[in-house]
Amino acid sequence: MSSVRYLFGLAAALLVSPSAHAQAWTLERSIAQAHSAAPELRMAGAQVDARTGDLNAARAWPNPTLSLRIDEKLGLEDGAGGADATQLALTQPLPFTRRSARIKSAEAGIEFARRDLNARRLQLENRVAEVFHLLQLTAQRLQLAQERERFAGALRGGKKARKDPLTRYLSPLERQRLAILHEQAHQEVANAEGKYSEALSGFRALLGLPADAPIEITPLTPVALPAPLGRLIASLEAHPALATEQAAVASADADIEVARRERLAAPTVEVFTERDYLAGERRTYNGVIVGVQVPLWGLNAGGVARAQAQREVAKAQAILTRRDLLTQLMQSHAHLQHLIEQSAHSREHLLGPAQRLYELTRRSFAAGEANVLAVIDAYDTHFNAKTGYLELLHQGWLTAAELRLAAGQAISGETK
């Protein structure tokens, strides 16, 4: 168990060592790696390719139909008998009006697929940020737990300390209390190791890294103040999610026009050459047939009604998306400002005083001026303040990621 803790301690030390920062995993690097490995982005990219195929199909004219008629008509007419080729025809559909509508619909579909790809990139950035910041938190909490265990062990002392005449004498009851304190710190280290290991596995899996890939990560730092709320709201219309919904509305409009133009079958022109028995002899003649569907029983308006309903759904979804984004934007902006203020206040009025109190109490304890309960209380206050401060930093970074998602701001710059 001690060797395992040593390895975890070494890994955690590397995570935040200054010499490792040059090659450490930053949020920007993590996002770039996730973009290159994410199957959801490959799927969305394949949808763009598929819609491009639809456009190529829409631009192409329908193939003509070649038909050959063979019958016994001529043989029966002149008494020669047998079967002869009596007609060769070429039929070509003429989708003049519907072809342009299909092209516009396919182009709208490509735009929708591209916008959807951008929105998925932004969503992936948010997911990477959550995993990245969780790894930062668990790494620093592991370091803090190890520091706590070392401090508890130092307070408890060893055989050499007991023989030192300048070291304060500890009663059996005090030693028992410090032993319990040390064991609690030991258990916290084991718990922090497990959480760090889970976060590290999730980070590697999301980024598509090997299970044994070494990971060095930058530590949590205070979050910078966000941009003014008014500026973020003004730029909301360019949000990738809203752009996707607007592209869906445009695609639905194009589908309505396609449905309208496809209510009737496309007209056809047929060019044929035919042999028949005319004026007592076999003769060949040519002709043209133009075919137009007659809407005698109905106009096939069901497709148009369905396309119109789909457009209403897309318009309502765009309104809903904008409402939700605006709500999330305002809430995240207010919450982030609160967390930044709270973490700054905690750093100045709690973290610093708790550190000084702990150091003074520890010196007083070593000099015999403070009892065990006082030093345990200062010990708990000190480390709880550190833990609370890390939690505030973590929540601040998560809220900053939610704010970027709501505002449509991408760190990678690939969603515009």
C-alpha positions as CSV (number, residue, x, y, z in Angstrom):
1,M,0.0,0.0,0.0
2,S,2.9,2.4,0.8
3,S,4.4,1.8,-2.7
4,V,1.0,2.6,-4.3
5,R,0.8,5.8,-2.3
6,Y,4.3,6.7,-3.3
7,L,3.4,6.3,-7.0
8,F,0.3,8.4,-6.6
9,G,2.3,11.0,-4.8
10,L,4.9,11.1,-7.5
11,A,2.2,11.4,-10.2
12,A,0.5,14.2,-8.4
13,A,3.8,16.0,-7.9
14,L,4.5,15.8,-11.6
15,L,1.0,17.2,-12.3
16,V,1.9,20.6,-11.0
17,S,5.7,20.8,-11.0
18,P,7.0,23.9,-12.7
19,S,9.3,22.0,-15.0
20,A,6.4,20.0,-16.3
21,H,4.3,22.9,-17.4
22,A,6.0,23.2,-20.8
23,Q,4.5,19.8,-21.8
24,A,1.5,19.8,-19.5
25,W,-2.0,19.2,-20.7
26,T,-3.8,22.5,-20.9
27,L,-7.5,22.9,-21.6
28,E,-6.8,24.1,-25.2
29,R,-4.5,21.1,-25.9
30,S,-7.1,18.7,-24.4
31,I,-9.9,20.2,-26.6
32,A,-7.7,19.9,-29.7
33,Q,-7.0,16.2,-28.9
34,A,-10.6,15.5,-28.3
35,H,-11.6,17.0,-31.6
36,S,-9.2,14.8,-33.5
37,A,-10.4,11.6,-31.7
38,A,-14.2,12.2,-31.1
39,P,-16.4,9.8,-33.0
40,E,-19.4,12.2,-32.8
41,L,-17.5,14.7,-34.8
42,R,-16.7,12.1,-37.4
43,M,-20.3,11.2,-37.6
44,A,-21.4,14.8,-38.0
45,G,-18.7,15.3,-40.7
46,A,-20.1,12.2,-42.5
47,Q,-23.5,13.9,-42.5
48,V,-22.0,16.8,-44.3
49,D,-20.6,14.4,-46.9
50,A,-24.0,12.7,-47.2
51,R,-25.8,16.0,-47.8
52,T,-23.2,16.8,-50.4
53,G,-24.1,13.6,-52.1
54,D,-27.8,14.6,-52.0
55,L,-26.8,17.9,-53.8
56,N,-25.0,16.0,-56.5
57,A,-28.0,13.8,-57.0
58,A,-30.3,16.8,-57.2
59,R,-28.2,18.5,-59.9
60,A,-28.3,15.4,-62.1
61,W,-31.1,14.9,-64.6
62,P,-33.1,11.7,-64.4
63,N,-32.0,9.0,-66.7
64,P,-34.1,8.4,-69.9
65,T,-35.9,5.1,-70.5
66,L,-35.3,3.1,-73.7
67,S,-38.0,0.6,-74.7
68,L,-38.1,-1.9,-77.5
69,R,-41.4,-3.4,-78.7
70,I,-41.5,-6.8,-80.4
71,D,-44.7,-8.4,-81.6
72,E,-46.4,-10.4,-84.4
73,K,-48.5,-7.6,-85.8
74,L,-46.7,-7.1,-89.1
75,G,-46.6,-10.9,-89.7
76,L,-50.3,-11.1,-89.2
77,E,-51.0,-8.1,-91.5
78,D,-49.1,-9.4,-94.5
79,G,-49.4,-13.1,-93.8
80,A,-45.6,-13.6,-93.5
81,G,-45.9,-14.6,-89.9
82,G,-43.2,-14.4,-87.2
83,A,-42.3,-11.6,-84.8
84,D,-40.7,-8.3,-85.6
85,A,-39.4,-5.2,-83.8
86,T,-42.2,-2.7,-84.3
87,Q,-41.2,0.2,-82.0
88,L,-38.1,1.7,-80.4
89,A,-38.8,4.6,-78.0
90,L,-36.8,6.9,-75.7
91,T,-38.7,8.5,-72.8
92,Q,-37.1,11.4,-70.9
93,P,-38.7,13.0,-67.7
94,L,-38.5,16.8,-67.7
95,P,-38.2,18.0,-64.1
96,F,-37.7,21.6,-65.0
97,T,-39.4,23.1,-61.9
98,R,-38.7,20.5,-59.3
99,R,-35.0,20.2,-60.1
100,S,-34.2,23.7,-58.9
101,A,-36.3,23.2,-55.8
102,R,-34.4,20.0,-55.0
103,I,-31.0,21.7,-55.5
104,K,-32.0,24.5,-53.0
105,S,-33.3,21.8,-50.6
106,A,-30.0,19.9,-50.8
107,E,-27.9,23.1,-50.3
108,A,-30.0,24.0,-47.2
109,G,-29.4,20.4,-46.0
110,I,-25.6,20.9,-46.3
111,E,-25.8,24.2,-44.4
112,F,-27.7,22.5,-41.7
113,A,-25.2,19.7,-41.4
114,R,-22.3,22.1,-41.2
115,R,-24.0,24.2,-38.5
116,D,-24.8,21.0,-36.6
117,L,-21.1,20.0,-36.8
118,N,-20.1,23.4,-35.3
119,A,-22.7,23.0,-32.5
120,R,-21.3,19.5,-31.7
121,R,-17.8,20.9,-31.5
122,L,-18.9,23.4,-28.9
123,Q,-20.8,20.7,-26.9
124,L,-17.7,18.6,-27.0
125,E,-15.6,21.5,-25.7
126,N,-17.9,21.8,-22.7
127,R,-17.6,18.1,-22.0
128,V,-13.8,18.2,-22.2
129,A,-13.7,21.1,-19.9
130,E,-15.8,19.2,-17.3
131,V,-13.4,16.2,-17.4
132,F,-10.3,18.4,-17.5
133,H,-11.3,20.5,-14.5
134,L,-12.3,17.4,-12.5
135,L,-8.9,16.0,-13.1
136,Q,-7.3,19.2,-11.9
137,L,-9.4,19.1,-8.8
138,T,-8.7,15.5,-7.9
139,A,-5.0,15.9,-8.5
140,Q,-4.7,18.8,-6.2
141,R,-7.0,17.2,-3.6
142,L,-4.7,14.2,-3.7
143,Q,-1.7,16.5,-3.1
144,L,-3.6,18.1,-0.2
145,A,-4.5,14.8,1.3
146,Q,-0.8,13.7,1.2
147,E,0.3,17.0,2.7
148,R,-2.3,16.5,5.5
149,E,-1.0,13.0,6.2
150,R,2.6,14.2,6.4
151,F,1.6,17.0,8.8
152,A,-0.4,14.6,11.0
153,G,2.6,12.2,11.1
154,A,4.9,15.1,12.0
155,L,2.5,16.1,14.9
156,R,2.4,12.5,16.1
157,G,6.2,12.2,16.1
158,G,8.4,9.1,16.2
159,K,10.7,7.3,18.6
160,K,13.5,9.8,17.8
161,A,11.3,12.7,18.7
162,R,10.3,11.1,22.0
163,K,13.9,10.8,23.1
164,D,14.6,14.5,22.2
165,P,14.6,16.5,25.5
166,L,13.5,19.6,23.6
167,T,10.4,17.8,22.2
168,R,7.2,18.3,24.1
169,Y,6.1,15.3,26.1
170,L,2.8,13.8,24.9
171,S,0.5,11.9,27.2
172,P,-0.9,8.6,26.1
173,L,-4.3,10.2,25.6
174,E,-2.8,12.9,23.4
175,R,-0.8,10.3,21.4
176,Q,-4.0,8.4,20.9
177,R,-5.8,11.4,19.6
178,L,-3.0,12.2,17.2
179,A,-2.9,8.6,16.1
180,I,-6.6,8.8,15.2
181,L,-5.9,12.1,13.3
182,H,-3.1,10.4,11.4
183,E,-5.3,7.4,10.5
184,Q,-8.0,9.8,9.3
185,A,-5.5,11.6,7.0
186,H,-4.4,8.2,5.8
187,Q,-7.9,7.2,4.8
188,E,-8.4,10.6,3.0
189,V,-5.3,9.8,1.0
190,A,-6.7,6.5,-0.1
191,N,-10.0,8.1,-1.0
192,A,-8.3,10.9,-3.0
193,E,-6.2,8.3,-4.8
194,G,-9.3,6.5,-6.0
195,K,-11.1,9.6,-7.2
196,Y,-7.9,10.8,-9.0
197,S,-7.6,7.4,-10.7
198,E,-11.2,7.6,-11.9
199,A,-10.9,11.1,-13.2
200,L,-7.6,10.2,-15.0
201,S,-9.3,7.2,-16.7
202,G,-12.2,9.3,-17.8
203,F,-9.8,12.0,-19.2
204,R,-7.8,9.4,-21.2
205,A,-10.9,7.7,-22.5
206,L,-12.6,11.0,-23.7
207,L,-9.4,12.1,-25.4
208,G,-8.7,8.7,-27.0
209,L,-5.4,8.3,-25.2
210,P,-3.8,5.0,-24.3
211,A,-4.6,3.7,-20.9
212,D,-0.9,4.0,-19.8
213,A,-0.3,7.4,-21.4
214,P,1.5,9.7,-18.9
215,I,-0.5,12.8,-18.0
216,E,0.8,16.0,-16.6
217,I,-1.8,18.7,-16.1
218,T,-1.8,22.4,-15.1
219,P,-3.2,23.3,-11.6
220,L,-6.4,25.1,-10.9
221,T,-6.0,28.9,-10.9
222,P,-8.4,31.8,-10.2
223,V,-10.9,32.4,-13.0
224,A,-10.9,35.7,-14.9
225,L,-13.9,38.0,-14.9
226,P,-16.3,37.3,-17.8
227,A,-17.2,39.7,-20.5
228,P,-20.1,42.2,-19.8
229,L,-23.5,40.5,-19.9
230,G,-24.8,42.9,-22.5
231,R,-22.0,42.1,-24.9
232,L,-22.6,38.3,-24.5
233,I,-26.3,38.7,-25.1
234,A,-25.7,40.9,-28.2
235,S,-23.5,38.1,-29.7
236,L,-26.0,35.4,-28.9
237,E,-27.6,35.4,-32.4
238,A,-24.3,33.9,-33.7
239,H,-24.5,31.0,-31.4
240,P,-23.8,27.7,-33.2
241,A,-26.9,26.1,-31.7
242,L,-29.1,29.0,-32.9
243,A,-27.5,28.9,-36.3
244,T,-28.3,25.2,-36.5
245,E,-31.9,25.8,-35.6
246,Q,-32.1,28.7,-38.2
247,A,-30.6,26.4,-40.8
248,A,-33.2,23.8,-39.9
249,V,-36.0,26.4,-40.6
250,A,-34.4,27.3,-43.9
251,S,-34.2,23.6,-44.8
252,A,-37.8,23.1,-43.9
253,D,-38.8,26.0,-46.1
254,A,-36.9,24.5,-49.0
255,D,-38.6,21.1,-48.4
256,I,-42.0,22.8,-48.6
257,E,-41.2,24.1,-52.1
258,V,-40.0,20.7,-53.1
259,A,-43.3,19.2,-51.8
260,R,-45.3,21.7,-53.8
261,R,-43.5,21.1,-57.0
262,E,-43.7,17.3,-56.6
263,R,-47.5,17.2,-56.2
264,L,-47.7,16.1,-59.8
265,A,-45.4,13.8,-61.7
266,A,-42.9,15.5,-63.9
267,P,-43.9,15.8,-67.6
268,T,-42.3,13.4,-70.0
269,V,-41.3,13.6,-73.7
270,E,-41.1,10.3,-75.7
271,V,-39.3,10.1,-79.1
272,F,-40.1,6.9,-81.0
273,T,-39.6,5.1,-84.3
274,E,-42.2,2.6,-85.3
275,R,-42.9,0.1,-88.1
276,D,-46.4,-0.7,-89.2
277,Y,-48.4,-2.1,-92.2
278,L,-49.6,1.0,-94.1
279,A,-51.1,1.2,-97.6
280,G,-50.5,-2.5,-98.2
281,E,-46.8,-2.5,-97.2
282,R,-44.5,-2.3,-94.2
283,R,-43.4,1.3,-93.4
284,T,-41.3,3.1,-90.8
285,Y,-42.3,6.4,-89.3
286,N,-41.2,8.6,-86.3
287,G,-43.1,10.5,-83.7
288,V,-43.1,12.4,-80.4
289,I,-45.4,11.9,-77.4
290,V,-45.6,14.5,-74.6
291,G,-47.1,13.2,-71.3
292,V,-48.5,15.4,-68.5
293,Q,-50.2,14.1,-65.4
294,V,-53.9,15.1,-65.0
295,P,-54.9,16.0,-61.4
296,L,-58.2,14.4,-61.8
297,W,-58.6,12.8,-58.3
298,G,-56.3,14.9,-56.2
299,L,-53.4,17.2,-55.9
300,N,-51.3,15.1,-53.4
301,A,-51.3,18.0,-50.9
302,G,-50.4,15.7,-48.0
303,G,-46.7,16.1,-48.6
304,V,-47.0,19.9,-48.5
305,A,-49.0,19.9,-45.3
306,R,-46.4,17.6,-43.6
307,A,-43.5,19.9,-44.8
308,Q,-45.3,22.9,-43.4
309,A,-45.8,21.2,-40.1
310,Q,-42.1,20.4,-39.9
311,R,-41.3,24.0,-40.5
312,E,-43.5,25.1,-37.6
313,V,-41.7,22.5,-35.4
314,A,-38.3,23.9,-36.5
315,K,-39.4,27.5,-35.8
316,A,-40.7,26.6,-32.4
317,Q,-37.5,24.7,-31.6
318,A,-35.4,27.8,-32.6
319,I,-37.4,29.9,-30.2
320,L,-37.1,27.4,-27.4
321,T,-33.3,27.1,-28.0
322,R,-32.9,30.8,-27.8
323,R,-34.9,31.1,-24.6
324,D,-32.9,28.3,-22.9
325,L,-29.6,29.8,-24.1
326,L,-30.5,33.2,-22.8
327,T,-31.6,31.8,-19.4
328,Q,-28.4,29.8,-19.1
329,L,-26.3,32.7,-20.2
330,M,-27.8,35.1,-17.5
331,Q,-27.6,32.5,-14.7
332,S,-24.1,31.3,-15.5
333,H,-22.8,34.9,-15.8
334,A,-24.3,35.9,-12.4
335,H,-23.1,32.6,-10.8
336,L,-19.6,33.0,-12.1
337,Q,-19.3,36.5,-10.8
338,H,-20.4,35.3,-7.4
339,L,-17.9,32.4,-7.4
340,I,-15.1,34.8,-8.4
341,E,-15.9,37.2,-5.6
342,Q,-16.4,34.3,-3.1
343,S,-13.1,32.7,-4.0
344,A,-11.2,36.0,-3.7
345,H,-12.8,36.6,-0.3
346,S,-12.0,33.1,0.8
347,R,-8.4,33.5,-0.2
348,E,-7.9,36.8,1.6
349,H,-10.1,36.3,4.7
350,L,-10.1,32.5,5.3
351,L,-7.2,30.7,3.6
352,G,-4.5,33.1,4.7
353,P,-5.6,33.5,8.3
354,A,-6.2,29.8,8.6
355,Q,-2.6,29.1,7.4
356,R,-1.2,31.6,9.9
357,L,-3.3,30.2,12.7
358,Y,-2.2,26.7,12.0
359,E,1.5,27.7,12.0
360,L,1.2,29.6,15.3
361,T,-0.8,26.9,17.0
362,R,1.7,24.3,15.9
363,R,4.6,26.2,17.3
364,S,2.7,26.8,20.5
365,F,1.9,23.1,20.7
366,A,5.6,22.2,20.3
367,A,6.4,24.7,23.0
368,G,3.8,23.2,25.4
369,E,1.6,26.3,25.3
370,A,-1.3,24.7,23.4
371,N,-3.0,21.4,23.9
372,V,-3.9,18.7,21.4
373,L,-7.4,19.9,20.9
374,A,-6.3,23.3,19.9
375,V,-3.8,22.0,17.4
376,I,-6.4,19.6,15.9
377,D,-8.9,22.4,15.6
378,A,-6.3,24.6,13.8
379,Y,-5.3,21.7,11.7
380,D,-8.8,21.0,10.6
381,T,-9.5,24.7,9.9
382,H,-6.4,25.0,7.8
383,F,-7.0,22.0,5.6
384,N,-10.7,22.6,5.3
385,A,-10.0,26.1,4.1
386,K,-7.7,24.8,1.5
387,T,-10.2,22.2,0.4
388,G,-13.0,24.7,0.2
389,Y,-10.9,27.1,-1.8
390,L,-10.1,24.3,-4.4
391,E,-13.8,23.5,-4.6
392,L,-14.6,27.2,-5.3
393,L,-11.9,27.3,-8.0
394,H,-13.3,24.1,-9.6
395,Q,-16.9,25.4,-9.5
396,G,-15.7,28.6,-11.0
397,W,-14.1,26.9,-14.0
398,L,-17.1,24.7,-14.5
399,T,-19.4,27.7,-14.5
400,A,-17.0,29.5,-16.9
401,A,-17.3,26.5,-19.3
402,E,-21.2,26.6,-19.0
403,L,-21.0,30.4,-19.7
404,R,-18.9,29.7,-22.9
405,L,-21.4,27.1,-24.0
406,A,-24.4,29.4,-23.4
407,A,-22.7,32.3,-25.2
408,G,-21.4,30.2,-28.1
409,Q,-17.8,31.0,-27.4
410,A,-15.3,28.3,-28.5
411,I,-11.8,28.1,-27.2
412,S,-10.7,26.3,-30.3
413,G,-12.2,28.9,-32.6
414,E,-13.6,26.3,-34.9
415,T,-17.3,26.9,-34.5
416,K,-17.7,30.2,-36.4
